[in-house]
C-alpha cells in the first residue's frame, strides 16, 4: 500500500507509474473519495469542537443554576449531525481503502523501463548449456519412462495439475527440499520456520494477494481461509502489527511449503509436466530490513537463491525485470531462469523481489530506531528455489542416452545413489 499523502501530492507521477506498470486501475474515484473523506473529517472536527464548547457552557450554567435547555438541545443537534457524518464516513472509507489496496507499488529508480517481458534485461548467464548426441526429451517423458512421475494418478485423485511422485521421484523431491533448507540455514544464516498452509484473508491482504488476485487463490469458504500460494504469505505475516527493534534487523527466514494456485487464465499453457501445477513445493526466503539496506539486501538474497542452482550445476541466467513485467507489490525484481533442453530456452525458477514498505504498510510492521523514531520496515522475498522446476531441470539437463539421469553430486548423499534409472 502506498502512503496516501504521497498519492495526494503526486497525482501525475502516480498516473505515469500505473501506465508503466500496465495497470488499468481508474484512480479518479480514489481522489474523489479522498477529498470527500477529508471534508467530512474536517466537518466532524468542527462539530466536535463546538459540542465540547457547548458542554463547557452547560457545566458553567449548571454551576450558576442557569437555564441549560437551549444548550442541551444544541448538543443533541450536533450529535445527530455528527452521527450522520460518521455514517457517510463508514460508507466512504471501505471504498477508499479497497482502491488503495489495488494500486501497484512504485518501481525503484534502478528498474529498467519496458512494456513487457521482452524488455527485461539479461544480467548474467552462469553454467554451460549441455549438448547431446540425441534429441533431448522433456522431463515429463523422462519421468514417466523412469516411473517416477505419474500425472494420471494425480488426475484421478484431484484433477489436472496435481502430480504424483513415486519411488526415486519422491526421494528426489524430498532431497531437494532438505538440501535447499540446509544451504540457506547453514551457509546463508536464515532461520527455518514451518508455518500454516491455511491463512486468513487479513494475511492474504497483507502481502498483496487480496483483493487484487482473488480469482487465483484456493479458498475454503466454510472457514473463510485461503490456501497459501507461497510461504511468503505465512512468513511475512509473522510480524503483522508488530514494532521490531533495530538491533534485531535484519530478520531472515527460510520456509518450505506446499503452494496452491489456481493459475487463472493459464489454461492451455504449460499444462504438461511440472512447470505449472495447482500444487507444488517451494523453499521461500523472506527478510525484514531497514529501508536504507533493502537494495543491497536484494542482491544478497538473489545470490543466496543463485547458490542453489550453482551447487546443482544447472545452467541459469539472471534477469532484471522491467517496469511492465514487475509483480503487483514489487519495487524491484530479479528472476532466475534455468535452461530446459527440451524447450531450448530458459524458464523462470525464482523471483527475488524487494517491496519497499508496500507490504509493511498493509500489515503495519514497523521498527524502532535507536533514537526512538519508528519507521516501516522494508520486506523482501524470493524462491530459494521452486522444487518442481528444479526437479524438471535436473531430469532434462542431466539426461543420458539410455534414459537414466545422472544426479548432481551435492544431492547424492541424500539419495544414496548417483543416478536415477529403471
N, C-alpha and C positions, 0 to 999 in steps of 0.2 A: 504494500500500500504506500502511495506517495503522500508526502506531507501536504495537507490541504492548503497551508499558507503558500507553499511553492506553487501549487496549482493555480491559486488566485493570482499570483504575481507573474506567472509565466505562461499565459494562455497561448501565445503564438508559438513558444518553444514546445509546449505540450502537443499542439496540433501537428507540428513538424515531426516530433518524436513518434507520435502514433502513426503517421503516414510512413515513416521509415521502418516501423515495425509491422506494417501491413495490417494494422488494426482498423476495423470498420466501426468501432465504437463511436456513437454520436455523443459528444461531450457537451453540447449546448444545454440539454436538460440539467446537467450537473451544475453549470454556472447559475442557471435559473433557480434551482433548488437551494444552492448555497446562499445566494443573495436573499432569498425568501427566508431561509433559516436565520440568517444574521439579523434581518429586520425584525423577525419575531422575538429573537433573544434580546434585542435592544429594547423592544416594547415591553417585554417581560421585566427586564431590569428596571425600566422606568416605573412600571406599576408596582413593583416590589418596593422601590424607594418611597413611592407615595403611600403605600399601605403601611410601611414602617413609620412614616411621619404621622399618619393618622393614628396609629397605635400609640405613639408617644403622646399625641394630643389627648387621646382618651384617658391615658394614665394621669395626665395633669388635671383634666377636667374632673375625674373621679376624686382626686385629692382635694380639689376645691369644691366638691359636691355640686358641680355644674351639670348642665344638660348634655348627655352624650348620645342621644338617639340619632341625631343627624350624622355624627361621626361614625357610629356603628353601621348605619346604612351605607355610608361611603365605603367603608371597609368591605362590606358584603358585596357591593357592586364591583369593587376592584378584584375580589376573589373570583367572582363569576367571569370577569374579563380575562383574568389570568388562566383560569381553567380552560376557557375557550382557546387561548393561545397555546397552552400546553397540549391540547388535543390536536391542534394543527401541526405542532412540532412532532408529535408522535406519528403523524402520517408522513411527514416530510423526511425525517431522519433515516428511517429504513430504506427509503428510495435513494437518498443521497449516498448512504453507506454502500448500498448494492452497486451503484455506479463507481464509487471509489475502489471497490474490490475488483472491478473489471478492467481497470486501467493498467496497462503494461508498465513494467519497470523502465527506467531511463537507462539507455546504454552508456557504458563508460566511454570516455572520450577516445580511448585506445581501440575501440571496436571498429573494424573496417566497415565502411558504408557498402550497402548492397541490397538488392531486391529479393534475392532467393539463395538457395544453397549453391547455385552456380557461381556466386560471388564470394564464397568462403575462401580463405587463404590457407595454402599448404605451408606449414611452418617447418616441418622436418619429416623425413622418411627414415625409418630405422629397420634394419634387417634386410636380408637378401631374399627377393622373391624367388620361390623354387621353380625349377623346370623339371619336366617329366618326359620319359621316353614313351609315355602312353597318354591317352586322353584322361585328364583328371576327373574323377567322379565327385558328385556332390556329397555332402556329409550325410544326407538322407539315404542315398544309395549305399554308402559305406556302412552306415549304422544298421540299416536293415539287413545287409548281407552278413554282418557280424552278429546279428541277433541281439543287438544292444539298444536299438531304437524301435519302439512299437507304437506307431500313431493309430493303428487300427484299434488296439486295445483301449487307448486313450479316448478315441471317439465313441467306443461302446460305453465307456464309463461316464464321460462328461460332455461329449460332442467334440467338434473340431477345435484344434488349438490347445489340446491338453495331451502332451506326450507321456508315454510310459517308458522308463529306462529299466533295462534288465541286466543282470549279471555284471559284467565289466563296465557297462554303461553307467549303472547306478554307482558303482565303485569309483568311476572316474569323476562323476558329478560331486560325490562326497569328498574325494581327494582335492578337487579344485577349491571347494569351499574352505576346507581346512588349511590348505596351502596359502590361500589369499589372506585368511584371518591371521595366520601365524606371521606372515611377512609384515602386515600392517601393524600388528601389535608389537612384535619383537624388533622390527627394523625401523618402523616409522613412528612409533610412540603413540599409537592410538589405543584408547580403551575400548574393549569389546563390550557391546551391550546386545541383549536379545530382548526385543520389545514386542508388544502385541501386533498381530496382523489385522485386528479389527479396531477401528478408531471412531471417535465421534465426529460429527460434522464440524465442530469447532477446530479439531485437529486438521481436517482437510482444508478448511478455510485458512488456517494459519500459514500453511506452506504454499497456498495459491491454487490448489486443485478445485476448490469451490469459491465462488459459484461458476467459474468460467468453464470447467471441464466436467460438469456433472454427467454428461452422456457417456463419458469414457470410463466411469467408475462402476464397480460392482457394489450394490447396496443391499444390506439386509433390512428390509422395510420393517419387519416386526420389531426390531430392536433399535432402529434408527442408527445403525452403524455401517461403516464402509470398510471393505477390504482394501488394504493399502496397495497402491500402485508401485510403491518403492518404500524402503525403510527410511528414506528421508523424512517422510511424514511423521512416523512414530518418534524418531530420534530427535528431530528438530523441536518437536513439541515437548520434549522432556523439560525444557526450561521456560515454557509458556508462563506468562505472568510472574516472572522472577526478576530480581535485581542481582546480578552476579558481581563478584569482587574483581577489580582489575588484576589483582595478583593471581587470580585463578584462570586468567585467559592466557593463551588460547585453550579452549576445551576441544578435545579431539576424540571423536567416537568412530568406531567401525562396527557395522552390524550386518550380519547375514539375515536374509529374509526371503521367503517366497513373495512374489509380487503378482498382482492380479490386475489385468487391464482388458477392457472390452475392445480396445483398438477400434473405436467407432470410425467409420468411414474408410477402413483399410481393407474391406472385403476384396479379395482378388489379388492383393499384394502380399507376396511372401507367405502364402498360405501353406506352403510345403516346407517341412523342416523346422529348424529351431530358431530361425531369425525373428519370427513374430508369432508369439503364442499368448494365450489368455492367462496362463500361469507359467511363471518361470522363476528361477533363483538368481539372486544377485547379492553381491557384497558391496555395501554402501559406506562411503566416507563422509563424515559431517564435521564441520568446525564452526565454533563461535569465536570471533576475534574482535580486536579493537578496529575501528574504521580505518585508521592510518596504516594498518597492516594487511588489509584484505587483498589488495592486488598482489603483493608478494606471496601471501598465503596461497592464492590460486595457482601460482607457478609451482609451489611446493606440493600442493595437493595433486596437481596434474602429474608431477614427477613420480609421486607415490603410485598412482594408477599405472603409469607407464612401466614402472619397475616390474610389475606382474608380467606384462607382455614381454619385456626384455628377458626376464628369467626363463620364460617359457620358450623363448626364441621364435616367437611368432612375428612375422613381418607386419609392421604397422606404420601409420603416419598420424601426425597431429595437425588438426585443422583449427584455425581461428574462425569462429562463426561471425558472419556479417550481421548488420542490424536487422535485415529482413528475415534472418533464419534463427534469431535468438528465441529461446523459450520465453514464455509469458513473464516469469518472475525474474529472469536472469538479467544482470547488468553486463556480464561478460562470460563467454563460454568457450572452452576448448573441447573439441571432440576427438576421441581416439578412434581410429578406424583400422580394422585388421584386414589382411589380404585373404580373399577367398578364391582359390584357384579355379573352382568350377564356374564361377561367375566372371573371372578375370577382372576383378575390381575390388576396391576396398569397401568394407561395410562397418558402420558405427558399432562400437562395443562399449563406449563410455562417453558420457558428457560430464565435464567438470566445470562447475559454474560458481560465480560469485554474485550474491544477490544484494549487495549494499545493505541498507536497513529495511528493505522492502518487506521481507518476511518478519523481521523483528518488530516492525510497527504493527503488523497484523496480530502478532502474538504477545505484544507488549513485553519484549525481552530487553532489558537494559543492563548496564553495568555501572558501577560507581567507581569513578577515578579516585586517585589518592588525595585530590583536593576536595573531594566530596561531590563534585559535579556528576550528574547522571546522564549518560548518552545511550542511544540504542546500539546494540552490538551489530556487527555485520555477520551474516551467515554464508557458509559455502557448503557445497556437497558435490560428490561425484561418484560414479560407479567405480568400484575398485577390484574387479570389474564384473560385467554381466556373465554369469556362469554358462548359460546355454550357448551364447555366441562364442565363448571361449572353447567350449566343447566342440562346436562346429568347426572352428578354425583349426583346432588340433587334428581332427579327423582329416580335414582337407589338405592342410599343409604338410602333414607327415605321413600321408598315404603311400603305400607301396604297390608295386605291380601285382603282387599276389593277393591283394585285398586286405592285408594287415596294416596296422598303423603303429609306427614307432613312437613311443611316448617320450615327451621331454624329460631330460634327466632329473629335473627337480621334482617330478611327480612320481618317479619310480619307487622311492621309499614308501609312499603312501599306498601304492597298489601291490607292491611285491613282484611286479613283472616289468619288463622293458618294452613290451609291445602288446597291442590288442590283436587277437586273432581268433579264428574259429576253434 
